[in-house]
Amino acid sequence: MADGDLRDDPAARGPREGRDAEGMAGVAGATGDAEDAQESDAARRRRRAQFLRELHEAKQLRDRVQPRRARAARMRQQMRMRTFRW
């Protein structure tokens, strides 16, 4: 049997292709969608809060380690705010 025959033969494909795999995923997904969505949403918020804390800490560390660059960034921000028109 050649490689091309395996590609064309639907019986040679695994069970993941077709209605059987989709049906099983649909049944498993329908049972706890709301609960999983809330849990994953809470987990996402926790991960985001941790990321923002670490980002803030990293920015503070960078400002302490490179004071000249931090001062220049503050000056640029002040100039942007002065020239900003409401």
C-alpha positions in Angstrom: 0.0 0.0 0.0 1.4 3.4 -1.0 1.4 6.5 1.2 -1.2 8.1 -1.1 -3.6 5.3 -0.5 -3.6 6.0 3.3 -4.4 9.6 2.7 -7.4 8.8 0.5 -8.8 6.0 2.6 -11.3 7.4 5.2 -11.0 4.2 7.3 -7.3 4.8 7.7 -8.0 8.1 9.5 -8.2 8.2 13.3 -11.4 8.6 15.3 -10.6 12.3 15.9 -11.9 13.2 12.5 -15.6 12.9 12.0 -18.8 13.2 13.9 -17.8 10.9 16.8 -15.1 13.2 18.1 -17.2 16.3 17.7 -20.2 14.7 19.5 -18.0 13.8 22.5 -16.6 17.3 22.7 -20.1 18.7 22.5 -21.4 16.5 25.3 -18.5 17.3 27.6 -18.6 21.0 26.8 -22.4 21.3 27.5 -22.3 19.9 31.0 -20.0 22.5 32.7 -19.6 25.5 30.4 -21.0 28.0 32.8 -18.9 26.7 35.7 -15.7 26.4 33.6 -16.3 29.9 32.2 -16.5 31.4 35.7 -13.5 29.5 37.0 -11.4 30.3 33.9 -12.5 34.0 34.1 -11.4 34.2 37.8 -8.2 32.4 37.0 -7.6 34.9 34.1 -8.2 37.8 36.4 -5.7 36.4 39.0 -3.1 35.9 36.3 -3.6 39.4 34.9 -3.4 40.9 38.4 -0.1 39.0 39.1 1.3 40.1 35.7 0.5 43.7 36.3 2.1 43.6 39.8 5.2 42.1 38.3 5.3 44.6 35.5 5.0 47.5 37.9 7.8 46.0 40.0 10.0 45.6 37.0 9.4 49.2 36.0 10.3 50.5 39.4 13.5 48.4 39.4 14.4 49.8 36.0 13.8 53.3 37.2 16.1 52.7 40.2 18.8 51.1 38.1 18.8 53.6 35.3 17.9 57.0 36.9 19.0 59.1 33.9 16.7 57.2 31.6 13.9 57.4 34.1 14.3 61.2 34.5 14.3 61.6 30.7 11.1 59.6 30.4 9.5 61.7 33.1 10.5 64.9 31.2 9.1 63.6 27.9 5.8 62.6 29.7 5.6 66.1 31.2 6.1 67.7 27.8 3.5 65.5 26.2 1.0 66.5 29.0 1.8 70.2 28.5 1.2 70.2 24.8 -1.9 68.0 25.0 -5.0 69.9 24.0 -8.3 69.0 25.8 
